[in-house]
Amino acid sequence: MKLPKPNGPFPVGFTDIQVGNGNVNFVARLYYPCLESKTADPGYGPWFPDPEYYKAYGYYMRMPEWMSSAMFWGLFRDIRIHAVEDAPPIKNGEARKKCILFSHGLGGIRTTYSTLCTMFASKGHLVAAIEHNDRSASMTKVNGNIVKYDHSMSTYEARNQQLIRRREEIILLKDVILEKVKDRAVLHSSVFKQLASPNTRFIAMGHSFGAATVFSLGDHVDAGVCLDPWTFPLGTIDQPFPKPALTVIMENFTWPENTENILKLMSRNGRENTITLPNADHMDVSDVSVVMPTLLKWVTASNRRAAKVQPEETIKAVSEMIESFIESVEAAD
């Protein structure tokens, strides 16, 4: 099985990097426009980073390791993304557009939103999907050490500390991409040299907790895209997001307090940049809704209504909204 094919003009490559400065350490996946493969089978990469991750979503779902390893290995081992590992990037200037810094939601990993990320890479953008090392990822693996999701971190104080850590990680990742930090990453620097420059404009994009992370980055990015924000980790909202922003809300993930916070954060951008998708569910922008919709319905049955829109349709609609927003940001430059 392959995830939905991106619809941009460029083929997509990907590479995983590890970033660390002693105090902040994490991994990320870069998706980028690449040169056309000369072979009939370009060798699309696996959805899961390595076999250890077959247990990842099981940690988040409180499943025994033996069960999650067997079940998710059976479900996911043959899933491929439309991207080629370590493919050579396109030449400097052919597509250099924005750099998108993508932050996942609770229980996500760096590949959870591969469909969206490959779509934007196929349009010519460099996309850096971080795997947060704050115990909000279902699992991460840094320097060979596995860090699991922590179910005890549910209070505002704990979530806010995670938010602060996430913000630090995104800022460091941006500095690495700009090569302000020379010795903190194991990476293919040619990707950065071809697709980023001192003039690169950065768009922070995130889902759920990742969207809250975007709202915390106003001073460090040029624009923000917030997909179904979960605002609880932000606490009291005192100031609107100071940069151009687009927020997309899934109708089946709304409650008054969260909506009120979103409108406060988006007050500088106007109501036309806060869009609600009817009949859409919270996870519909992720790959999870595509590859295991039945299991997702079972896991989340207590707090969701059945969506009437297919996840692939939601992802396509959202990507088109975001691309239009990016174009508007480019036009304003």
C-alpha positions in Angstrom: 0.0 0.0 0.0 1.2 3.5 -0.8 -0.1 6.7 0.8 -1.9 9.1 -1.4 0.3 10.5 -4.2 1.3 14.2 -4.0 0.0 16.4 -6.7 2.8 18.8 -7.3 5.2 19.0 -10.3 8.3 17.7 -8.4 9.2 14.2 -7.3 9.9 14.0 -3.5 12.9 12.9 -1.6 13.4 12.5 2.2 16.1 12.0 4.7 16.1 11.7 8.5 18.4 13.9 10.6 19.4 13.9 14.3 19.9 17.3 16.0 21.4 17.9 19.4 23.1 20.6 21.4 23.6 18.7 24.6 20.4 19.9 26.3 18.0 19.6 23.3 18.1 16.5 21.2 15.6 15.2 18.7 15.1 13.7 15.2 13.3 15.1 12.2 12.4 14.0 8.7 13.1 16.3 5.8 10.9 16.1 2.7 12.1 18.0 -0.3 11.7 18.3 -4.1 14.3 16.1 -5.8 15.6 15.1 -9.2 13.6 12.8 -11.3 14.5 9.1 -10.8 15.8 7.4 -14.0 14.5 4.0 -12.9 11.0 2.5 -13.3 10.8 1.8 -9.6 12.4 4.7 -7.7 12.2 2.7 -4.4 9.7 4.6 -2.3 10.5 4.7 1.4 8.7 3.0 4.3 6.1 4.9 6.3 7.7 3.8 9.6 11.2 5.0 10.3 12.5 1.7 11.5 11.0 -1.6 13.0 11.2 -0.3 16.6 8.4 2.1 15.7 5.9 -0.7 15.2 5.3 -0.4 18.9 5.0 3.4 18.8 1.3 4.0 18.5 0.8 1.1 21.0 2.5 3.1 23.7 0.1 6.0 23.1 -2.9 3.6 23.0 -1.8 1.8 26.2 -1.4 -1.5 24.4 0.9 -4.3 25.6 4.2 -4.3 23.6 3.7 -7.8 22.3 0.3 -7.0 21.0 1.2 -3.7 19.4 4.4 -5.0 17.8 2.5 -7.9 16.1 -0.5 -5.9 15.1 1.2 -2.8 13.8 3.9 -4.9 12.0 1.1 -6.7 10.2 -0.8 -3.4 9.4 2.1 -1.1 8.5 5.1 -3.1 7.2 4.2 -2.7 3.6 3.0 0.9 3.6 5.2 3.2 1.5 5.3 7.0 1.1 5.7 8.7 -2.2 9.3 9.8 -1.5 12.7 8.3 -2.2 15.2 8.2 0.6 18.4 10.3 0.2 17.4 11.3 -3.4 19.5 14.2 -4.7 17.7 17.5 -4.2 16.8 19.7 -7.2 19.3 22.3 -8.2 19.6 25.6 -6.5 16.9 28.0 -7.6 14.7 25.5 -9.5 12.0 25.5 -6.8 13.3 27.3 -3.7 10.1 28.4 -2.0 9.2 28.4 1.7 10.5 26.1 4.5 7.7 24.5 6.4 8.5 23.5 10.0 5.9 20.8 10.9 5.0 20.0 14.6 2.9 16.8 15.3 0.1 16.4 17.8 -0.1 14.1 20.8 1.0 10.6 20.0 2.4 11.6 16.6 5.8 10.9 15.2 7.7 12.5 12.4 6.0 10.4 9.7 2.4 10.7 10.9 1.6 13.5 8.4 3.6 12.2 5.5 0.8 12.7 3.0 0.6 16.4 3.8 4.3 16.8 4.0 5.0 15.1 0.6 2.3 17.2 -1.0 4.0 20.5 0.0 7.5 19.1 -1.0 6.1 18.2 -4.4 5.1 21.9 -4.8 8.7 22.9 -4.2 8.9 23.6 -0.5 11.4 22.1 2.0 9.4 20.5 4.8 11.0 19.6 8.1 8.8 17.3 10.2 10.1 17.2 13.8 9.6 14.3 16.2 9.4 16.1 19.5 11.5 14.7 22.4 9.2 15.9 25.1 7.3 12.7 25.8 4.3 13.9 23.7 5.4 11.7 20.7 4.0 8.1 20.9 7.7 7.2 20.8 11.0 8.7 19.7 14.5 7.2 19.3 17.4 9.5 19.9 21.0 8.3 20.0 19.6 4.7 20.2 17.5 5.5 23.3 13.8 5.0 23.2 11.6 7.6 24.8 7.9 6.7 25.2 4.8 8.8 25.5 4.2 9.8 29.1 0.5 9.5 30.1 1.1 11.2 33.4 1.8 14.5 31.8 -1.8 15.7 31.6 -1.9 18.8 33.8 -1.6 22.3 32.4 1.8 22.7 34.1 3.2 19.6 32.4 1.7 20.4 29.0 3.1 24.0 29.2 6.6 22.6 29.9 6.2 20.4 26.9 5.2 23.4 24.9 8.3 25.3 26.0 10.5 22.3 25.0 8.8 22.0 21.6 9.4 25.7 20.9 13.1 25.3 21.7 13.3 22.3 19.4 11.6 24.1 16.5 13.9 27.2 16.9 17.0 24.9 16.9 15.8 23.1 13.8 15.4 26.4 12.0 18.9 27.4 13.0 20.2 24.1 11.7 18.4 24.5 8.4 20.0 28.0 8.0 23.3 26.4 8.9 23.8 28.8 11.8 24.6 25.7 13.7 27.3 23.7 12.0 28.0 20.8 14.3 24.7 19.8 15.8 23.2 17.6 13.2 23.9 14.5 11.2 22.4 15.5 7.8 22.8 15.9 4.1 23.8 19.6 4.0 23.3 19.6 0.2 19.5 19.6 0.9 19.9 22.8 2.9 22.3 24.5 0.5 20.0 23.8 -2.5 16.7 24.6 -0.8 17.4 27.2 1.9 19.2 30.5 2.1 19.5 33.4 4.6 16.4 34.8 2.8 14.3 31.7 3.3 10.9 32.5 4.7 9.7 30.0 7.4 6.2 28.8 7.9 5.4 26.9 11.1 2.7 24.3 10.6 1.2 21.9 13.2 -1.7 19.8 14.2 -3.5 19.8 17.6 -0.7 20.2 20.1 1.5 21.1 17.1 -0.8 23.9 16.3 -0.5 25.3 19.8 3.3 25.0 19.3 2.9 27.2 16.1 1.0 29.8 18.1 4.0 30.0 20.5 6.5 30.8 17.7 5.3 34.2 16.5 8.6 35.9 16.9 10.6 33.2 15.1 8.6 32.4 11.9 7.1 34.4 9.1 3.7 32.8 9.1 1.7 30.1 10.8 -0.7 27.3 9.7 -2.7 25.8 12.6 -4.6 22.6 11.9 -7.3 21.9 14.5 -5.5 23.6 17.4 -5.7 22.3 20.9 -5.1 25.4 22.9 -5.0 24.0 26.5 -1.1 24.0 26.7 -1.1 27.8 26.0 -3.0 28.7 29.1 -4.6 32.2 29.2 -4.5 34.0 25.8 -3.4 37.5 26.2 -2.1 38.4 22.7 -3.0 37.4 19.2 -0.6 35.6 16.9 1.5 38.5 15.5 2.1 37.1 12.0 0.0 36.0 9.0 -1.9 32.8 9.9 -4.4 30.3 8.7 -6.4 28.1 11.1 -8.4 25.1 9.9 -10.9 23.6 12.4 -12.4 20.2 12.1 -16.1 20.5 13.0 -16.1 17.4 15.2 -13.3 18.7 17.4 -14.9 21.9 18.8 -15.9 23.1 22.2 -16.6 26.7 23.4 -13.4 27.4 25.4 -11.1 26.1 22.7 -12.9 28.0 20.0 -12.8 31.2 22.0 -9.1 30.8 22.4 -8.6 30.2 18.7 -10.6 33.4 17.8 -8.5 35.4 20.2 -5.2 34.1 18.8 -6.5 34.7 15.2 -8.0 38.2 15.9 -5.2 39.9 14.0 -5.8 37.8 10.9 -9.5 38.2 10.5 -12.3 35.6 10.5 -11.7 34.7 6.8 -8.5 33.0 7.8 -10.3 30.8 10.4 -12.1 28.1 8.5 -14.2 25.2 9.8 -14.4 22.1 7.7 -17.9 20.5 8.1 -18.2 16.8 9.0 -14.4 16.5 9.5 -12.8 14.7 12.4 -9.7 15.7 14.4 -7.3 13.1 12.9 -8.5 13.5 9.3 -5.4 15.5 8.3 -3.1 12.7 9.4 -2.0 9.5 7.7 -3.5 7.5 10.5 -7.0 8.2 9.3 -6.1 6.9 5.9 -4.2 3.7 6.9 -6.3 2.5 9.8 -9.7 4.2 9.8 -11.6 1.3 11.4 -9.2 1.1 14.3 -9.2 4.9 14.7 -13.0 4.9 15.0 -12.8 2.2 17.7 -10.1 4.0 19.7 -11.8 7.4 19.6 -15.5 6.3 19.6 -16.2 7.9 22.9 -15.4 11.4 21.7 -16.1 11.7 18.0 -19.0 11.5 15.6 -18.6 9.5 12.4 -17.2 11.7 9.7 -19.1 11.9 6.5 -16.1 13.0 4.5 -13.3 10.6 3.4 -9.9 11.5 5.0 -8.2 11.7 1.6 -10.8 14.4 0.6 -10.1 16.3 3.8 -6.3 16.2 3.3 -6.7 17.4 -0.3 -9.0 20.2 0.7 -6.7 21.3 3.6 -3.6 21.2 1.4 -5.3 23.4 -1.2 -6.3 25.9 1.4 -2.8 26.0 2.8 -1.2 26.4 -0.6 -3.5 29.3 -1.3 -2.5 30.9 2.0 1.2 30.3 1.2 0.7 32.1 -2.1 -0.9 35.0 -0.4 2.1 35.2 2.0 4.4 35.2 -1.0 2.4 37.9 -2.8 2.7 40.1 0.3 6.5 39.7 0.5 
